[in-house]
Amino acid sequence: MASIFSAFANAFQSVGIGIPFKKQAADIVFSVENKSDYIVLPIVPADLPELAQPQNNETFESISGSIRVIGLMGLREITIESLLPAEGKNYPFARPTGSSAQKVVEFFEKWRRKYIPLQCSITYGNGDVYIDMSCLVDEFTYYSDKVGDIHYSLKASEYKLGSELNSLLKMAAGVRNE
């Protein structure tokens, strides 16, 4: 019996949709900045998304050879690939508080059309934070399989307002710079 369970768990893990019958280690939540609308991804990938943190270093050619100059930190990027269960599907590895597939797709489509940045928060079960950043969804692709599950890929990059624009927005809102 144990070997059947292990084979089943390994099969699901190999396709990257989580480890069944094991408590998920994290929650992935996307929200609008003011938290008025949010979604919880129903299935957390077996491996949390890789967080890319580029540094914009540059190389210059000089008379004495190449010179490498340390650049400023670039914008962080994440990619999430997972599954949204079809309506009525209750996978044992799905988050009990996860949003429906329809709500997840509608959420991303709605806020991308409105040009509103999102907040991406990935937290472990013990409350530790893996990622908490404002982001723009650069790409959201998905398709429905034979049983109605939606497979998707989401690419997001960190969103930062420039200091001048931020100051102008504060002035327009009547907030003093201190």
Secondary structure as the mmCIF struct_conf table of DSSP 4:
data_model
#
loop_
_struct_conf.conf_type_id
_struct_conf.id
_struct_conf.beg_label_comp_id
_struct_conf.beg_label_asym_id
_struct_conf.beg_label_seq_id
_struct_conf.end_label_comp_id
_struct_conf.end_label_asym_id
_struct_conf.end_label_seq_id
HELX_RH_AL_P HELX_RH_AL_P1 ALA A 2 SER A 14
TURN_TY1_P TURN_TY1_P1 VAL A 15 GLY A 16
BEND BEND1 ILE A 17 ILE A 17
TURN_TY1_P TURN_TY1_P2 PRO A 20 PHE A 21
BEND BEND2 LYS A 22 LYS A 22
BEND BEND3 ALA A 25 ALA A 25
STRN STRN1 ALA A 26 VAL A 32
TURN_TY1_P TURN_TY1_P3 GLU A 33 ASN A 34
BEND BEND4 LYS A 35 ASP A 37
STRN STRN2 TYR A 38 VAL A 40
BEND BEND5 PRO A 42 ILE A 43
BEND BEND6 ALA A 46 ASP A 47
HELX_LH_PP_P HELX_LH_PP_P1 LEU A 48 GLU A 50
STRN STRN3 LEU A 51 ALA A 52
STRN STRN4 GLN A 55 GLN A 55
STRN STRN5 GLU A 58 SER A 62
TURN_TY1_P TURN_TY1_P4 ILE A 63 SER A 64
STRN STRN6 GLY A 65 VAL A 69
STRN STRN7 MET A 73 MET A 73
STRN STRN8 GLU A 77 LEU A 84
HELX_LH_PP_P HELX_LH_PP_P2 PRO A 85 ALA A 86
TURN_TY1_P TURN_TY1_P5 GLU A 87 GLY A 88
TURN_TY1_P TURN_TY1_P6 PRO A 92 PHE A 93
BEND BEND7 ALA A 94 ALA A 94
TURN_TY1_P TURN_TY1_P7 PRO A 96 THR A 97
HELX_LH_PP_P HELX_LH_PP_P3 GLY A 98 SER A 100
HELX_RH_AL_P HELX_RH_AL_P2 ALA A 101 ARG A 113
TURN_TY1_P TURN_TY1_P8 LYS A 114 TYR A 115
STRN STRN9 LEU A 118 TYR A 124
TURN_TY1_P TURN_TY1_P9 GLY A 125 ASN A 126
BEND BEND8 GLY A 127 GLY A 127
STRN STRN10 VAL A 129 SER A 144
TURN_TY1_P TURN_TY1_P10 LYS A 146 VAL A 147
BEND BEND9 GLY A 148 GLY A 148
STRN STRN11 ILE A 150 GLU A 158
HELX_RH_AL_P HELX_RH_AL_P3 SER A 163 ALA A 172
TURN_TY1_P TURN_TY1_P11 ALA A 173 GLY A 174
HELX_LH_PP_P HELX_LH_PP_P4 VAL A 175 ASN A 177
#
